[in-house]
Amino acid sequence: MGTAHGSALGFAGGVAVTALAGSWPPAALAGLVAVVAAVSWWTTPAGAALTAAQCWGLYASFVVGHGGHLVPDWPALAVLTAAGATSLLPLRPHWSRESPTPRPRESNAQAR
């Protein structure tokens, strides 16, 4: 999934979690971490970073700062960013290992 679609999916998930668990900050943060981790599985690193930033904005604006007033909560940003980064690393094996080198094909003369 591309960056724009991943970011949009993350924003939609973040809005849903914020609406459902907005009055319980620990539950909201746990739900937003789950959204960031899930979206990071399917999107690009930029999409994961945008999702983490959007979820942090929702958390800082509607859970910590009620009524849409941004109250910067830097520990929440760190948690959401770490969730995105951690979920990206083990799920993308081609980032951590070299791709196998293709073997040259044998010619018909050698195979006979």
C-alpha positions in Angstrom: 0.0 0.0 0.0 1.4 3.4 -0.9 2.2 6.3 1.4 -1.0 8.2 0.8 -3.3 5.3 1.2 -1.4 4.1 4.4 -1.6 7.6 5.8 -5.3 7.8 5.1 -6.0 4.4 6.6 -4.0 5.4 9.7 -5.9 8.6 10.1 -9.2 6.8 9.8 -8.1 4.2 12.4 -6.8 6.9 14.7 -10.1 8.9 14.5 -12.1 5.7 15.3 -9.9 4.8 18.3 -9.9 8.4 19.6 -13.7 8.5 19.3 -14.1 5.2 21.1 -11.5 5.5 23.8 -11.1 9.3 24.1 -12.0 9.5 27.7 -9.5 6.8 28.8 -6.0 8.1 27.9 -4.1 4.7 28.5 -6.7 2.8 26.4 -6.6 5.5 23.7 -2.8 5.4 23.6 -2.8 1.5 23.4 -5.4 1.6 20.6 -3.4 4.2 18.7 -0.2 2.1 19.0 -2.2 -0.8 17.6 -3.3 1.4 14.7 0.2 2.6 14.0 1.6 -1.0 14.2 -1.1 -2.4 11.9 -0.8 0.3 9.3 3.0 0.1 9.4 2.7 -3.6 8.4 1.1 -2.6 5.1 2.5 0.8 4.1 5.8 2.5 3.3 8.1 4.0 6.0 6.8 7.4 5.1 3.2 6.2 5.5 4.1 4.8 8.9 5.7 8.0 10.0 2.7 10.0 8.8 0.4 7.7 10.7 2.4 8.0 13.9 2.3 11.8 13.6 -1.4 11.9 12.9 -2.2 9.5 15.8 -0.1 11.7 18.0 -1.9 14.8 16.9 -5.3 13.1 17.6 -4.1 12.0 21.0 -2.6 15.3 22.0 -5.6 17.3 20.7 -8.6 15.2 21.7 -7.5 12.9 24.5 -5.0 15.0 26.5 -6.1 18.4 25.3 -9.9 18.2 25.2 -11.9 20.0 22.5 -9.2 19.9 19.8 -6.6 22.1 21.6 -3.2 20.7 21.0 -1.3 19.9 24.2 2.0 18.4 23.2 2.5 15.1 24.8 6.1 14.1 23.8 6.1 10.7 25.6 3.1 9.7 23.5 4.8 10.8 20.3 7.9 8.7 21.3 5.6 5.6 22.0 3.8 6.0 18.7 7.0 6.5 16.7 8.7 3.6 18.3 5.6 1.4 17.5 5.8 2.4 13.9 9.6 1.9 13.6 9.6 -1.4 15.5 6.7 -2.8 13.5 8.4 -2.0 10.2 11.8 -3.6 10.8 11.0 -7.3 11.3 8.2 -7.4 8.8 10.2 -6.3 5.8 12.8 -9.0 5.4 14.2 -7.5 2.2 15.4 -4.5 4.3 17.5 -6.5 6.6 18.9 -9.2 4.3 20.4 -9.1 0.9 18.2 -10.5 -1.8 19.5 -13.8 -3.1 21.5 -13.6 -6.3 19.9 -15.3 -9.2 21.8 -18.3 -10.6 22.6 -18.3 -14.3 20.5 -20.6 -16.4 22.2 -23.6 -17.8 22.3 -23.7 -21.6 20.6 -26.6 -23.4 24.0 -28.0 -24.5 25.2 -28.4 -20.9 21.9 -29.9 -19.7 22.1 -32.8 -22.3 
